Amino acid sequence: MSLAVMAVRLAVTAALAPYVAPADLAEATWPTLARERVFDSRFDLLDGRGGERTPLIVFAVEAVEGNAFSAQDGAGAANRGFDAVARLVLSAQVTSRQTFETETGEEFDAEAADLLDQELADMLAVLQEQAWATLLADPLFRKVTKRVTKLDAEPYPASETGEKLAVLANSYFVEPLSDGEKALGLVRDSLPLASPVRARALVALGHMQATRDKLAANVLARSGQGSLPDFGVTATVQGTAAVAPTAPAPSDPDFTITLDPEDPLP
């Protein structure tokens, strides 16, 4: 299920900030006001990403929950895991370079959300609608999700002084595919070869294939058709040293046979 959720995140990135070759960046067009400023799973201070009143999107999957497909058999059967729902939080923000002060009185510059006003509220509304329209129209996002079942909007959090900030967060409750490796395969097959998002899917699929190879080797070893893979772990009892097994010494038979030379065997 974790890989299925990862596929959703990759699809969101690829839709909102599609891959553009470095040589074409100067003339690239983008689906939202945020342009390429789309950040996956990053909610800390974003340094050096723009100037004054810069729109951007930060998103993450903050929660996943679901029941097993079978109430009686649980989620152990092959391809019958959990009927999961992922909470995809899409946070539209408008930020500017601002000066902050630490507890020791030291000042530093960072990019942070502006205080809300009429113009920024309009910008955030447009940005959220652009993002949602882009996801709905994106073939890959539709492939790696079954459906979107619920919306929960969390507009304009307050600063420490009680002033509203230019942040509009929408939570979309998304049902990802049941088979995470299949979902990542769709990401791999849908994106350009040079896409960094595609490369992330390939890395995850490679790790899963290595795990499956080791599990298959274990099965063969238990059936006597192969040897256990070397995981780099030596099992010993605490306080003892590992001892290589030795074959038992041959023993003399406890019975004899005397043949009669005049009555040879047939």
Sequence and secondary structure as in RCSB ss.txt:
>XXXX:A:sequence
MSLAVMAVRLAVTAALAPYVAPADLAEATWPTLARERVFDSRFDLLDGRGGERTPLIVFAVEAVEGNAFSAQDGA
GAANRGFDAVARLVLSAQVTSRQTFETETGEEFDAEAADLLDQELADMLAVLQEQAWATLLADPLFRKVTKRVTK
LDAEPYPASETGEKLAVLANSYFVEPLSDGEKALGLVRDSLPLASPVRARALVALGHMQATRDKLAANVLARSGQ
GSLPDFGVTATVQGTAAVAPTAPAPSDPDFTITLDPEDPLP
>XXXX:A:secstr
 HHHHHHHHHHHHHHHS    GGGGGG   SSTTTT EEES  S B SS SSSEEEEEEEEEEEEEEESBTTTBT
 STT  EEEEEEEEEEEEEEEEEEEE TTS EEEEEEE B  HHHHHHHHHHHHHHHHHHHH HHHHHHEEEEEE
EEEEE  B TTS BBSEEEEEEEEEE S HHHHHHHHHHHS TT HHHHHHHHHHHHHHHHHHHHHHHHHHHTTS
S     S     TTS             S      TTS   
